[in-house]
Amino acid sequence: MEEIVCIEVELCFHSSIVDLEKKLVTAAEVFSEKEQRESTLLDLMKHLQGKVTHSLVIEAALPAGEVQVMAPHIYTSTDGTFVFAGSLNEVIRVSSGGLQRALIICLLIYYVKNLEYPSAFSQILFVVQKIVLPGEIIPRGLVSARLRKFLTVLNKIL
């Protein structure tokens, strides 16, 4: 399943998944420099989201039963990384590429299903969107001050 989704990523976003993953690694490095400490994409997400109840990336195993949030999101644990695409029948195991690949696949799901970003997830999804589709305009009113500052620094690098 992951291979098919990766091909769809390349068709939809006109770039190889490996190149897009490298750009997300660069984004984490830019955030590390900005914060003057070693940071990950999870740290960036937490910084941008602030204090929200739900998170795009959940640091726990994929639940076997009901899921609280039905919007596409990511589970990551020692069991692996999984993209929940809307139901328990729509779960993609990410075997390589880690969180970077999972974020790109998650963005693809929002595009393919034509879904709006939930407000709790929007800031990190906007980062991924700007990296994957740099020409797309993000409405100014949807961008937080933290995201605006980060994108200004990131655009100088990318």
Buried (B, 14 or more C-beta within 10 A) or exposed (E): EBEEBBEBBBEBBEBEBEEBBEBBBBBBEBBBEBEEEEBEBBBBBBBBBEEBEBBBBBEEEBEEEEBEBEBBBBBBEEEBBBBBBBEEEEBBEBEEBBBBBBBBBBBBBBBEEEEEBBEBBBBBBBBBBBBBBEEEEBEEEEBBEBBEEBBEEBEEEE
